[in-house]
Amino acid sequence: MAPPWPRTAVPPYRGRNIVKQIHFIGVKSVFIIVLTAAFTGMVLALQGYYNLRKFGSEGVLGSLVALSLIRGLGPVLSALLVTGRAGSALTAEIGIMRIGEQIDALETMGIDPIRFLVAPRLLGFLLSVPLLTAIFDVVGIYGGYLVGVKLLGVNAGPTSGRWRPAWNWVTSPKGSGNPSFSPFSSRGSARSRGTSRGGGRKV
């Protein structure tokens, strides 16, 4: 027996149902995503600072927070939060429809339950989770910025010379030898270029 999942990609697509699921899965999950991301970034910066200070490496705090969120915690925690909030609700909804024989009624009317019920929810997840992950990463990084720069007093200027290439670690499989990120940047250090010793010089 062929698996039912390929039928979810068969048109026609019900745009209204997809938008409804994106609103339920994505928009209604923004609050918990933002709240969790902010505290995750703050905790990473706080714990990372005290460990890096032992080795005099507070300047790499930005890369620690950015890479930890973008490459690891961001996608994992976003998926877990969305699954726990929306996934359980959608599963319960479909289960109640099965118990109430609503799915049997759809089959009686010649409507494919996979395409009518599962496809919009699946597409809603596929479209919402990457966007929520991006929101999680941005909010978490700025949460780390607030703790690192505003609370702990990490120098924003020299630190930015190590933060900006953090995005290259994400977009390049091999990564970058000088991870950095821009929220810690200042006007003077935004034009600096890393040297072999990890410092920076004006260009």
Secondary structure as UniProt FT lines:
FT   HELIX           5..9
FT   HELIX           15..25
FT   HELIX           27..29
FT   HELIX           30..53
FT   TURN            54..56
FT   HELIX           58..60
FT   HELIX           61..68
FT   HELIX           69..73
FT   HELIX           74..82
FT   HELIX           83..87
FT   HELIX           88..99
FT   TURN            100..101
FT   HELIX           102..108
FT   TURN            109..110
FT   HELIX           114..118
FT   HELIX           119..145
FT   HELIX           146..151
FT   HELIX           156..160
FT   TURN            161..162
FT   TURN            164..165
FT   HELIX           166..171
FT   TURN            173..174
FT   HELIX           182..184
FT   TURN            187..188
FT   HELIX           189..191
FT   STRAND          192..194
FT   TURN            196..197
FT   STRAND          200..202
//
